[in-house]
Amino acid sequence: MKEIEVELLKLIEKNANLEVEKIAKLMDKSIDEIRELIDKLEKKKVILGYSTLIDWAKVLDEEEVTAMVDVKVTPARDVGFDKVAERIYRFPEVKAVYLMSGTYDLSVSVKGKTMMEIGHFISEKLSALDSVLSTTTHFVLKKYKHDGIILQDADEGDKRIVVSP
């Protein structure tokens, strides 16, 4: 990959909302050159999409619940973990799936309206898959940083979760 492509990708990874004119100025390139480069990277599926990180807790009355689920599976013959991962990532509740090293094979990020809803998904859908041997669920209590973005500055007040002894 060319150095100019890597430079462009680093810029838009940090801020996908950058205007082409601003990128061209930052990179000392023409606007048309940057547009062509972005189109090329989109066509090659290097740029897969653009997203915005939103603090939904500030928008909605109810918060979403996120769980990280460690999943131990039996890999499928001739295709390994790929087919199992595909079956799992097709569920709408699943937001991300990663093949991991260590005790568990897959790490699955799941979102729902309540812990009960996530529990139902895990027990009725995820654990019911033939290739799933076991699961361990970890509920996210608070997000501090996501995709390199700090979600709460110190001056917003101390909103730590405190557990009594």
MIDOSE-1310 file (N, C-alpha, C; in nm, 2 decimals, decimal comma, always signed):
residues 165
mkei	+0,08/-0,12/+0,00/+0,00/+0,00/+0,00/+0,09/+0,12/+0,00; +0,05/+0,22/-0,08/+0,13/+0,34/-0,09/+0,12/+0,43/+0,03; +0,23/+0,51/+0,06/+0,23/+0,59/+0,18/+0,12/+0,69/+0,18; +0,08/+0,75/+0,06/-0,03/+0,84/+0,05/-0,16/+0,78/+0,10
evel	-0,18/+0,65/+0,06/-0,30/+0,58/+0,10/-0,31/+0,56/+0,25; -0,20/+0,52/+0,31/-0,19/+0,50/+0,45/-0,22/+0,63/+0,52; -0,16/+0,74/+0,47/-0,18/+0,87/+0,54/-0,33/+0,91/+0,53; -0,39/+0,89/+0,42/-0,53/+0,92/+0,40/-0,62/+0,84/+0,50
lkli	-0,59/+0,71/+0,50/-0,67/+0,62/+0,59/-0,65/+0,66/+0,73; -0,54/+0,70/+0,78/-0,52/+0,74/+0,92/-0,60/+0,87/+0,95; -0,61/+0,96/+0,85/-0,68/+1,08/+0,87/-0,83/+1,05/+0,88; -0,89/+0,97/+0,79/-1,03/+0,95/+0,80/-1,07/+0,85/+0,90
ekna	-0,98/+0,77/+0,95/-1,01/+0,68/+1,06/-1,03/+0,76/+1,19; -0,95/+0,86/+1,20/-0,97/+0,95/+1,32/-1,10/+1,04/+1,31; -1,13/+1,08/+1,19/-1,25/+1,16/+1,17/-1,30/+1,14/+1,03; -1,40/+1,05/+1,02/-1,46/+1,02/+0,89/-1,54/+1,14/+0,84
nlev	-1,56/+1,24/+0,92/-1,64/+1,36/+0,88/-1,56/+1,47/+0,81; -1,43/+1,44/+0,80/-1,34/+1,54/+0,73/-1,39/+1,56/+0,59; -1,40/+1,68/+0,55/-1,43/+1,72/+0,41/-1,31/+1,69/+0,32; -1,34/+1,65/+0,19/-1,24/+1,62/+0,10/-1,14/+1,74/+0,08
ekia	-1,20/+1,86/+0,08/-1,11/+1,98/+0,07/-1,01/+2,00/+0,18; -1,06/+1,96/+0,30/-0,97/+1,97/+0,42/-0,86/+1,86/+0,41; -0,90/+1,74/+0,37/-0,80/+1,64/+0,35/-0,70/+1,67/+0,25; -0,74/+1,73/+0,14/-0,65/+1,77/+0,03/-0,55/+1,87/+0,08
klmd	-0,60/+1,97/+0,16/-0,51/+2,07/+0,22/-0,41/+2,01/+0,32; -0,46/+1,92/+0,40/-0,38/+1,86/+0,50/-0,27/+1,77/+0,44; -0,30/+1,71/+0,32/-0,21/+1,62/+0,26/-0,13/+1,69/+0,14; -0,16/+1,81/+0,12/-0,10/+1,89/+0,01/-0,12/+1,82/-0,12
ksid	-0,24/+1,78/-0,15/-0,28/+1,72/-0,27/-0,41/+1,79/-0,33; -0,44/+1,76/-0,46/-0,56/+1,82/-0,52/-0,68/+1,75/-0,47; -0,79/+1,82/-0,47/-0,92/+1,77/-0,43/-0,96/+1,65/-0,52; -0,94/+1,66/-0,65/-0,97/+1,55/-0,74/-0,88/+1,42/-0,71
eire	-0,75/+1,45/-0,67/-0,66/+1,34/-0,64/-0,71/+1,26/-0,52; -0,76/+1,34/-0,42/-0,81/+1,28/-0,29/-0,94/+1,20/-0,32; -1,03/+1,26/-0,40/-1,16/+1,19/-0,44/-1,13/+1,06/-0,51; -1,04/+1,06/-0,60/-1,00/+0,94/-0,68/-0,94/+0,84/-0,58
lidk	-0,86/+0,88/-0,49/-0,80/+0,79/-0,40/-0,90/+0,73/-0,31; -1,00/+0,80/-0,26/-1,10/+0,75/-0,17/-1,19/+0,65/-0,25; -1,23/+0,69/-0,37/-1,31/+0,60/-0,46/-1,23/+0,47/-0,48; -1,10/+0,47/-0,51/-1,02/+0,35/-0,53/-1,02/+0,26/-0,40
lekk	-1,00/+0,33/-0,29/-1,00/+0,25/-0,16/-1,14/+0,19/-0,13; -1,24/+0,26/-0,16/-1,38/+0,21/-0,14/-1,40/+0,09/-0,23; -1,36/+0,10/-0,36/-1,38/-0,01/-0,46/-1,30/-0,13/-0,42; -1,18/-0,11/-0,36/-1,10/-0,22/-0,32/-1,14/-0,28/-0,19
kvil	-1,25/-0,22/-0,13/-1,30/-0,26/+0,00/-1,20/-0,25/+0,11; -1,11/-0,15/+0,10/-1,02/-0,11/+0,21/-1,10/-0,02/+0,30; -1,17/+0,07/+0,25/-1,27/+0,15/+0,32/-1,40/+0,07/+0,32; -1,44/+0,02/+0,43/-1,56/-0,06/+0,43/-1,69/+0,02/+0,46
gyst	-1,67/+0,13/+0,52/-1,79/+0,22/+0,56/-1,74/+0,33/+0,64; -1,84/+0,41/+0,68/-1,81/+0,53/+0,76/-1,91/+0,52/+0,88; -1,87/+0,55/+1,00/-1,96/+0,55/+1,11/-1,93/+0,66/+1,21; -2,03/+0,69/+1,29/-2,03/+0,79/+1,39/-2,04/+0,73/+1,52
lidw	-1,96/+0,77/+1,62/-1,97/+0,72/+1,76/-2,06/+0,81/+1,83; -2,17/+0,76/+1,88/-2,28/+0,84/+1,95/-2,29/+0,79/+2,09; -2,30/+0,89/+2,18/-2,32/+0,85/+2,32/-2,48/+0,85/+2,34; -2,53/+0,73/+2,32/-2,68/+0,71/+2,32/-2,74/+0,73/+2,46
akvl	-2,66/+0,73/+2,56/-2,71/+0,75/+2,70/-2,75/+0,90/+2,71; -2,70/+0,99/+2,63/-2,74/+1,13/+2,63/-2,86/+1,16/+2,54; -2,90/+1,06/+2,46/-3,01/+1,08/+2,37/-3,14/+1,01/+2,41; -3,12/+0,88/+2,45/-3,24/+0,80/+2,48/-3,27/+0,80/+2,63
deee	-3,40/+0,78/+2,66/-3,44/+0,77/+2,80/-3,38/+0,64/+2,86; -3,38/+0,53/+2,79/-3,32/+0,41/+2,84/-3,19/+0,38/+2,77; -3,10/+0,32/+2,85/-2,97/+0,29/+2,79/-2,97/+0,15/+2,73; -2,88/+0,12/+2,64/-2,86/-0,01/+2,59/-2,77/-0,08/+2,68
vtam	-2,78/-0,21/+2,68/-2,69/-0,30/+2,76/-2,60/-0,37/+2,66; -2,47/-0,37/+2,69/-2,37/-0,44/+2,61/-2,31/-0,56/+2,69; -2,29/-0,67/+2,63/-2,23/-0,78/+2,69/-2,12/-0,83/+2,60; -2,01/-0,87/+2,66/-1,90/-0,94/+2,59/-1,92/-1,09/+2,62
vdvk	-1,93/-1,18/+2,53/-1,96/-1,32/+2,55/-1,84/-1,40/+2,50; -1,77/-1,47/+2,59/-1,67/-1,57/+2,55/-1,74/-1,69/+2,51; -1,71/-1,74/+2,39/-1,77/-1,86/+2,34/-1,67/-1,97/+2,30; -1,69/-2,09/+2,36/-1,61/-2,20/+2,33/-1,69/-2,28/+2,22
vtpa	-1,62/-2,32/+2,11/-1,70/-2,39/+2,00/-1,62/-2,50/+1,95; -1,69/-2,59/+1,88/-1,63/-2,70/+1,80/-1,61/-2,65/+1,66; -1,49/-2,63/+1,61/-1,48/-2,58/+1,47/-1,53/-2,68/+1,37; -1,59/-2,62/+1,26/-1,64/-2,71/+1,16/-1,53/-2,77/+1,07
rdvg	-1,56/-2,89/+1,03/-1,46/-2,96/+0,95/-1,43/-2,89/+0,82; -1,31/-2,87/+0,78/-1,26/-2,81/+0,66/-1,27/-2,66/+0,65; -1,35/-2,60/+0,74/-1,36/-2,45/+0,74/-1,33/-2,39/+0,87; -1,29/-2,47/+0,97/-1,25/-2,42/+1,10/-1,36/-2,34/+1,17
fdkv	-1,32/-2,22/+1,22/-1,41/-2,14/+1,30/-1,50/-2,05/+1,21; -1,46/-2,03/+1,08/-1,53/-1,93/+1,00/-1,68/-1,96/+0,99; -1,72/-2,08/+0,96/-1,87/-2,11/+0,95/-1,94/-2,08/+1,08; -1,88/-2,12/+1,19/-1,94/-2,10/+1,32/-1,96/-1,95/+1,35
aeri	-1,85/-1,87/+1,32/-1,85/-1,73/+1,34/-1,96/-1,67/+1,25; -1,97/-1,71/+1,13/-2,07/-1,66/+1,03/-2,21/-1,68/+1,09; -2,24/-1,80/+1,14/-2,37/-1,82/+1,20/-2,40/-1,73/+1,31; -2,30/-1,70/+1,39/-2,32/-1,61/+1,51/-2,33/-1,47/+1,46
yrfp	-2,25/-1,42/+1,37/-2,25/-1,28/+1,34/-2,38/-1,24/+1,26; -2,45/-1,34/+1,21/-2,58/-1,31/+1,14/-2,69/-1,27/+1,23; -2,68/-1,30/+1,36/-2,79/-1,26/+1,45/-2,78/-1,11/+1,47; -2,90/-1,04/+1,46/-2,90/-0,90/+1,47/-2,85/-0,84/+1,61
evka	-2,86/-0,92/+1,71/-2,82/-0,88/+1,84/-2,66/-0,87/+1,85; -2,60/-0,94/+1,76/-2,45/-0,95/+1,76/-2,39/-0,83/+1,69; -2,31/-0,75/+1,75/-2,24/-0,64/+1,69/-2,10/-0,66/+1,65; -2,03/-0,76/+1,70/-1,90/-0,79/+1,66/-1,86/-0,93/+1,70
vylm	-1,78/-1,00/+1,62/-1,73/-1,13/+1,66/-1,58/-1,14/+1,62; -1,50/-1,19/+1,72/-1,36/-1,20/+1,70/-1,31/-1,34/+1,74; -1,22/-1,39/+1,65/-1,15/-1,52/+1,69/-1,04/-1,48/+1,78; -1,03/-1,55/+1,89/-0,94/-1,52/+2,00/-0,84/-1,64/+2,03
sgty	-0,73/-1,60/+2,09/-0,64/-1,70/+2,14/-0,68/-1,72/+2,29; -0,64/-1,83/+2,35/-0,67/-1,84/+2,49/-0,77/-1,95/+2,52; -0,84/-1,93/+2,63/-0,93/-2,03/+2,68/-1,06/-2,04/+2,59; -1,11/-1,93/+2,54/-1,22/-1,93/+2,46/-1,19/-1,91/+2,31
dlsv	-1,27/-1,95/+2,22/-1,24/-1,94/+2,08/-1,29/-1,81/+2,02; -1,41/-1,76/+2,05/-1,47/-1,64/+2,00/-1,51/-1,55/+2,11; -1,49/-1,42/+2,08/-1,54/-1,31/+2,16/-1,66/-1,24/+2,09; -1,77/-1,24/+2,15/-1,89/-1,19/+2,08/-1,95/-1,07/+2,15
svkg	-1,96/-0,96/+2,08/-2,02/-0,84/+2,14/-2,17/-0,84/+2,11; -2,25/-0,83/+2,22/-2,40/-0,84/+2,20/-2,46/-0,71/+2,26; -2,56/-0,66/+2,20/-2,64/-0,55/+2,25/-2,79/-0,58/+2,27; -2,85/-0,53/+2,37/-2,99/-0,55/+2,39/-3,04/-0,44/+2,48
ktmm	-3,17/-0,44/+2,50/-3,24/-0,33/+2,59/-3,22/-0,36/+2,73; -3,21/-0,49/+2,77/-3,20/-0,53/+2,91/-3,10/-0,64/+2,92; -3,05/-0,67/+3,05/-2,97/-0,79/+3,07/-3,06/-0,91/+3,05; -3,18/-0,91/+3,08/-3,27/-1,02/+3,06/-3,28/-1,05/+2,91
eigh	-3,29/-0,95/+2,82/-3,30/-0,97/+2,68/-3,17/-1,04/+2,63; -3,06/-0,99/+2,67/-2,93/-1,05/+2,63/-2,92/-1,20/+2,68; -2,96/-1,22/+2,81/-2,96/-1,35/+2,86/-3,05/-1,45/+2,78; -3,17/-1,40/+2,74/-3,26/-1,48/+2,66/-3,19/-1,51/+2,52
fise	-3,12/-1,41/+2,46/-3,05/-1,44/+2,34/-2,95/-1,55/+2,35; -2,87/-1,53/+2,46/-2,76/-1,63/+2,48/-2,81/-1,77/+2,51; -2,91/-1,78/+2,59/-2,97/-1,91/+2,63/-3,05/-1,98/+2,52; -3,13/-1,90/+2,44/-3,22/-1,95/+2,34/-3,16/-1,96/+2,20
klsa	-3,07/-1,87/+2,17/-3,02/-1,87/+2,03/-2,87/-1,91/+2,02; -2,79/-1,84/+2,10/-2,64/-1,86/+2,09/-2,60/-2,00/+2,14; -2,64/-2,03/+2,26/-2,60/-2,16/+2,33/-2,67/-2,28/+2,26; -2,78/-2,25/+2,19/-2,85/-2,36/+2,12/-2,79/-2,40/+1,99
ldsv	-2,69/-2,33/+1,94/-2,62/-2,37/+1,82/-2,54/-2,50/+1,85; -2,54/-2,60/+1,76/-2,48/-2,73/+1,78/-2,33/-2,71/+1,81; -2,26/-2,62/+1,75/-2,12/-2,61/+1,76/-2,07/-2,53/+1,89; -2,17/-2,47/+1,96/-2,13/-2,40/+2,08/-2,13/-2,49/+2,20
lstt	-2,01/-2,50/+2,26/-1,99/-2,58/+2,38/-2,02/-2,51/+2,51; -1,98/-2,39/+2,52/-2,00/-2,31/+2,64/-1,99/-2,16/+2,62; -2,05/-2,08/+2,71/-2,04/-1,94/+2,70/-2,01/-1,88/+2,84; -1,94/-1,77/+2,84/-1,93/-1,69/+2,96/-1,96/-1,55/+2,93
thfv	-2,05/-1,49/+3,00/-2,10/-1,35/+2,97/-2,05/-1,25/+3,07; -2,00/-1,14/+3,01/-1,95/-1,03/+3,09/-2,03/-0,90/+3,05; -2,11/-0,84/+3,14/-2,18/-0,73/+3,11/-2,10/-0,60/+3,12; -2,11/-0,51/+3,03/-2,03/-0,38/+3,03/-2,11/-0,29/+3,13
lkky	-2,04/-0,25/+3,23/-2,10/-0,16/+3,33/-2,08/-0,01/+3,29; -1,97/+0,02/+3,23/-1,95/+0,16/+3,19/-1,84/+0,16/+3,08; -1,86/+0,25/+2,98/-1,76/+0,26/+2,88/-1,68/+0,39/+2,91; -1,55/+0,38/+2,91/-1,46/+0,49/+2,93/-1,40/+0,54/+2,80
khdg	-1,37/+0,45/+2,71/-1,30/+0,48/+2,59/-1,35/+0,38/+2,48; -1,38/+0,43/+2,36/-1,42/+0,34/+2,25/-1,36/+0,38/+2,12; -1,30/+0,29/+2,05/-1,23/+0,32/+1,92/-1,14/+0,45/+1,93; -1,07/+0,46/+2,04/-0,97/+0,56/+2,06/-1,03/+0,69/+2,11
iilq	-1,16/+0,70/+2,13/-1,23/+0,82/+2,18/-1,27/+0,81/+2,32; -1,23/+0,90/+2,40/-1,26/+0,91/+2,55/-1,41/+0,95/+2,55; -1,49/+0,88/+2,62/-1,63/+0,90/+2,62/-1,67/+1,00/+2,73; -1,59/+1,02/+2,84/-1,63/+1,11/+2,95/-1,50/+1,18/+2,99
dade	-1,50/+1,31/+2,99/-1,38/+1,38/+3,04/-1,40/+1,39/+3,19; -1,28/+1,41/+3,26/-1,28/+1,42/+3,40/-1,37/+1,54/+3,45; -1,38/+1,65/+3,38/-1,45/+1,76/+3,42/-1,60/+1,75/+3,41; -1,65/+1,63/+3,36/-1,79/+1,61/+3,35/-1,85/+1,56/+3,48
gdkr	-1,77/+1,54/+3,58/-1,81/+1,50/+3,71/-1,78/+1,35/+3,73; -1,77/+1,31/+3,85/-1,74/+1,17/+3,89/-1,86/+1,09/+3,89; -1,88/+1,00/+3,79/-1,99/+0,91/+3,78/-1,95/+0,77/+3,79; -1,86/+0,74/+3,87/-1,81/+0,60/+3,89/-1,91/+0,51/+3,95
ivvs	-1,90/+0,39/+3,91/-1,99/+0,29/+3,97/-1,92/+0,25/+4,11; -1,99/+0,26/+4,21/-1,94/+0,23/+4,35/-2,02/+0,10/+4,40; -1,94/+0,00/+4,44/-2,00/-0,12/+4,49/-1,97/-0,12/+4,64; -2,08/-0,13/+4,72/-2,06/-0,14/+4,86/-2,01/-0,27/+4,91
p	-1,93/-0,27/+5,02/-1,87/-0,40/+5,07/-1,98/-0,48/+5,13
